[in-house]
Amino acid sequence: MTADLSKTELSKTELPKTQLSDKNFSGYFFEDFEINDQLIHATPRTITDGDVALYTALTGSRFVLYCAEPVAMACGFARTPIDNFLVFHIAFGKTVPDISLNAVANLGYAECEFLNPCYVGDTLFVSSKVIGLKENSNGKTGIVYVHSTALNQDQKPVVSWKRWVMVHKKNHSAPTGIDSIPNLSPTANINEQHIPAELSFKSFDTAWSGAPYKYDDYVTGEVVLHHDGMTINPSDHSLATRLYQNNAKVHFDGYAMRSSRHGEPLVYGGHVMSICRALSHNGLANGLWLAAINGGSHTAPSFAGDTISCATQILDKGVFDGRDDIGWIRVETTGFKNCDSDTVKDYYTVDTDTQPVLKLDYTLLIPR
């Protein structure tokens, strides 16, 4: 029997009234932050083999310490450690909902230190403290400075960093007068504590990395041209931000970004960092362990379709007392988009108006 729909349909007046819920979280604005606020970020994250594999697929990173378990074991680890850039991005992603959901841009990093190795199966718990606030003169935005820390399931610190981000104000017509900028160190103080307790390069074979260059082969001031480039596909940077659970709409909400001044999603700056790190393998293949990020800034936006290339300058180098197997080199990698290797070379050798997209100052541990 066919039902008579005309007799069973409810009129609009008979339907129950819809109640709209306001349980969603829309992020904090500049006025919502106060100095010394303690933020406990939600959704602790257990890192899996799948995360590691996807990171390799997105960046093509070839640093052998993270690619081959026998190599990791020869260097003292019981198993393969996770690339510290991946650790940083996952920890960073935890902070986005509370700090930068209403951000205009992430402006820079300082004093980022990797304090203990991370392995598949480890869980990151992340918290942040507000250490500075400064309202911008336009009255529409302000800069929020935070100090964030990720602990593992044993409450051991894994990574700690400071960053500053430009955040929208809620009320443009109400000046706050806030102007409190923290003192930030230009470099991490590298010492023996930055060497993982188990790490040893005594048995490291350069055949594993395919590059002969060790600590003594690098000279302060020299620039290593990496020559290679990598094009960012739309799926690459969307997958990267989702891998890190970075839910800032500027990175993958194309509809919302149509009305922005850019007209399209911005590539998460951390993805550009990882691309440059991966490209630096050609020339710095034995810069195996990321000990610290001393500072960094995203100097121009990147978008899907851009091709990233980079070069690295050796800023400083040093050794550790009692260690004849490990040295450290402090480097600055500069990332560029949509230019050839001659343009990158000119950036260092002649006056040029080439605009980088990334300036990243970091310290690597390298075999001696």
C-alpha positions in Angstrom: 0.0 0.0 0.0 1.3 3.5 -0.9 1.3 6.0 1.9 -0.7 9.2 1.5 2.1 11.7 2.1 -0.3 14.6 2.1 -1.8 13.2 5.3 1.4 12.4 7.1 3.6 15.4 6.4 3.8 18.0 9.2 3.4 21.6 8.4 6.1 24.0 9.4 4.0 25.3 12.3 3.8 21.7 13.6 7.6 21.0 13.6 9.4 21.4 16.9 11.2 24.8 17.0 15.0 24.5 16.2 17.3 25.5 19.0 20.7 26.7 17.8 23.5 25.8 20.1 26.5 28.0 20.9 28.8 25.3 22.3 31.5 25.8 19.6 34.8 27.4 20.4 35.7 30.3 18.1 39.2 31.0 19.5 40.7 33.7 21.6 41.1 37.3 20.4 44.0 39.6 21.5 41.9 41.1 24.4 41.3 37.6 25.8 45.0 37.1 26.6 46.7 38.2 29.8 50.3 38.1 30.8 51.1 34.8 32.7 48.0 33.0 31.5 48.6 29.3 31.6 47.0 27.4 28.7 46.6 23.6 28.8 46.1 22.5 25.2 43.6 19.8 24.4 44.0 16.5 22.6 47.3 14.9 23.6 48.8 13.2 20.6 50.3 9.7 20.4 52.7 9.6 17.4 52.3 6.6 15.2 54.3 4.9 12.4 51.7 6.3 10.0 52.5 9.9 11.1 56.2 9.2 10.4 55.4 7.7 7.0 53.2 10.5 5.9 55.7 13.1 7.0 58.3 11.4 4.8 55.8 11.3 1.9 55.1 15.0 2.3 58.7 16.2 2.5 60.8 13.5 0.9 63.3 13.9 3.8 66.3 11.6 3.5 68.3 12.2 6.7 69.4 8.6 7.4 69.1 8.7 11.2 65.3 8.7 10.8 65.2 6.4 7.8 67.1 3.3 8.8 66.8 1.5 12.2 70.2 -0.2 11.9 71.8 3.2 11.4 69.9 4.6 14.4 71.1 1.6 16.5 74.7 2.1 15.3 74.4 5.7 16.6 73.3 4.5 20.1 69.5 4.5 19.8 67.5 1.5 20.7 65.2 2.2 17.8 64.6 4.9 15.2 63.9 8.3 16.7 61.3 10.6 15.2 62.6 13.6 13.2 62.5 16.6 15.5 60.9 18.8 12.9 57.9 16.4 12.9 57.8 16.4 16.7 57.8 20.2 16.7 55.0 20.5 14.2 52.8 18.1 16.0 53.4 19.9 19.3 52.9 23.3 17.6 49.5 22.1 16.2 48.2 21.5 19.7 48.7 25.2 20.5 46.8 26.5 17.5 43.2 26.4 18.8 44.1 28.4 22.0 46.6 30.8 20.5 46.4 31.3 16.8 42.9 30.4 15.7 42.2 34.1 15.1 45.7 34.8 13.9 46.7 37.0 11.0 50.1 35.4 10.8 52.6 33.5 12.8 55.6 35.9 13.0 58.5 34.1 14.4 60.2 31.6 16.8 63.0 31.7 19.4 64.7 29.5 21.9 63.3 26.2 20.6 65.2 23.4 22.3 64.8 19.6 21.7 65.4 18.1 25.2 64.7 14.4 24.8 64.3 12.1 21.8 60.8 11.1 20.8 59.8 7.6 19.5 56.7 6.0 17.8 54.2 5.4 20.6 55.2 8.4 22.7 52.4 10.8 23.6 52.8 14.6 23.6 51.1 16.8 26.2 51.4 20.5 25.4 50.9 23.7 27.5 51.8 27.3 27.0 52.3 30.5 29.1 51.6 34.0 27.8 54.9 35.9 28.2 54.2 39.1 26.3 51.5 41.2 24.6 51.7 44.2 22.4 48.8 46.1 20.7 49.6 47.2 17.1 49.2 50.8 16.2 46.4 50.1 13.7 44.1 49.1 16.6 42.9 46.0 14.7 45.5 43.5 15.8 48.0 42.7 18.5 51.0 40.4 19.0 50.8 37.6 21.5 54.1 36.0 22.8 54.0 32.5 24.3 56.3 30.0 25.8 55.2 26.4 24.9 56.4 23.1 26.2 55.6 19.5 25.2 56.1 16.7 27.7 55.9 13.0 27.0 53.9 10.4 28.8 56.7 10.1 31.4 56.5 13.9 32.0 59.9 14.4 30.4 60.3 17.6 28.4 60.6 16.8 24.7 60.6 20.3 23.1 60.2 23.8 24.4 59.9 27.0 22.3 58.8 30.6 22.2 56.8 32.2 19.4 54.9 35.3 18.6 51.8 35.6 16.6 49.7 38.5 15.3 46.1 38.1 16.4 42.9 39.9 15.5 41.3 42.2 18.1 37.7 41.7 19.0 36.9 45.4 19.3 38.9 47.7 17.0 37.5 50.9 18.6 38.7 50.1 22.2 42.5 50.6 22.6 44.1 48.4 25.3 47.4 50.3 25.6 49.2 47.0 26.2 52.9 47.0 25.3 54.9 44.3 27.1 57.5 42.6 24.9 59.6 39.8 26.5 63.3 39.5 26.2 64.2 36.7 23.8 67.6 35.2 23.4 69.0 35.3 19.9 70.4 31.8 20.2 70.1 28.7 22.3 73.1 28.0 24.6 74.2 24.7 23.1 75.9 22.4 25.6 76.2 18.7 26.4 72.5 18.6 27.6 71.5 19.0 24.0 73.1 15.7 23.1 70.7 12.8 23.6 72.2 10.6 26.3 72.4 7.6 24.0 73.7 9.4 20.9 77.2 8.5 19.6 78.6 9.1 16.1 81.8 7.0 16.7 80.5 4.2 14.4 78.8 6.5 11.8 79.7 5.6 8.2 79.3 8.4 5.7 78.3 5.7 3.1 74.9 5.6 4.9 74.2 9.3 4.1 76.0 9.3 0.8 77.9 12.5 1.7 81.6 12.7 2.9 81.3 16.0 4.7 81.7 16.1 8.4 82.3 18.8 11.1 85.7 19.8 9.9 84.6 20.2 6.3 82.4 23.2 7.1 83.8 26.7 7.5 82.1 29.6 9.3 80.7 32.0 6.8 80.4 29.6 3.8 77.1 29.3 2.0 75.9 25.9 0.9 73.8 26.0 -2.2 71.3 23.1 -2.2 70.3 23.6 -5.9 67.1 21.4 -5.7 63.6 22.7 -5.6 60.2 21.3 -4.4 56.8 22.3 -5.7 54.0 22.5 -3.1 50.9 20.8 -4.4 47.5 21.8 -2.9 47.1 18.3 -1.4 50.6 18.5 0.2 50.0 21.5 2.4 46.4 20.6 3.2 47.6 17.1 4.3 50.4 18.6 6.3 48.2 21.0 8.3 45.8 18.1 9.0 48.7 15.8 10.0 49.6 18.4 12.6 46.0 19.0 13.5 46.6 22.7 12.8 43.0 23.9 12.4 43.8 27.6 11.5 41.4 28.4 8.6 44.1 30.5 6.8 45.7 27.2 5.8 43.0 25.1 4.3 39.6 26.9 4.3 39.6 28.0 0.7 36.1 29.4 0.8 36.8 31.6 3.8 40.1 32.8 2.3 38.4 34.0 -0.9 37.5 37.2 0.8 41.0 37.7 2.3 43.7 39.9 0.7 45.4 36.7 -0.5 42.3 35.1 -2.0 43.5 31.6 -1.2 44.9 29.5 1.7 48.4 30.2 2.9 50.8 27.3 3.2 51.6 26.6 6.9 55.0 28.1 7.5 56.1 24.9 9.3 55.6 23.0 6.0 58.0 25.4 4.3 60.5 24.8 7.1 60.3 21.1 6.6 60.7 21.4 2.9 63.8 23.5 3.3 65.2 21.0 5.8 64.6 18.2 3.4 66.2 20.1 0.5 69.2 20.9 2.7 70.2 17.2 2.6 72.0 18.0 -0.6 75.0 19.6 1.0 74.2 19.0 4.7 73.4 15.3 4.7 75.4 14.7 7.9 73.8 17.5 9.9 71.8 14.6 11.5 70.3 15.8 14.8 68.3 19.0 15.2 69.3 20.3 18.6 67.7 23.7 18.6 65.9 26.3 16.5 67.5 29.6 17.6 65.1 31.9 15.7 63.1 32.1 12.6 60.6 34.2 10.7 58.3 33.7 7.7 59.2 36.7 5.6 56.6 36.2 2.9 53.6 33.9 2.3 53.7 30.7 0.2 50.8 29.2 -1.8 50.0 26.0 -3.5 51.9 25.8 -6.8 55.0 27.6 -5.4 58.3 25.9 -5.8 60.6 26.2 -2.8 64.4 26.3 -3.0 67.0 27.2 -0.4 70.6 27.8 0.7 72.3 27.5 4.0 75.0 29.7 5.6 77.3 28.4 8.3 77.0 30.9 11.2 79.1 29.3 13.9 80.5 25.9 15.0 81.9 24.3 18.0 82.8 21.1 19.9 81.9 19.5 23.2 84.5 18.8 26.0 85.3 15.1 26.1 83.4 14.3 22.8 85.6 13.5 19.8 82.6 12.1 17.8 80.2 15.0 17.8 80.4 18.7 16.9 77.7 21.4 16.5 77.1 23.8 13.6 74.8 26.8 13.8 73.3 27.5 10.4 70.8 29.8 8.8 68.7 28.3 6.0 67.0 30.9 3.7 64.1 29.7 1.7 63.0 31.2 -1.6 60.1 30.6 -4.0 59.8 30.4 -7.7 63.4 31.2 -8.6 66.4 29.5 -10.1 69.7 28.6 -8.5 71.4 31.6 -10.0 68.9 33.9 -8.3 69.6 32.2 -5.0 73.4 32.6 -5.5 72.9 36.3 -6.3 71.1 36.8 -3.0 74.4 36.1 -1.3 76.9 37.6 -3.7 75.3 40.8 -5.3 72.7 43.4 -4.4 69.3 41.9 -5.2 65.7 42.5 -4.4 64.9 38.8 -4.2 62.5 38.3 -1.3 62.9 35.2 0.8 60.0 33.3 2.3 61.9 31.9 5.3 64.8 32.7 7.5 65.6 29.9 9.9 68.5 29.9 12.3 69.1 26.4 13.9 71.8 24.2 15.4 72.7 20.7 14.2 74.8 18.0 15.7 77.2 16.5 13.1 79.8 13.7 13.2 83.4 14.7 13.6 
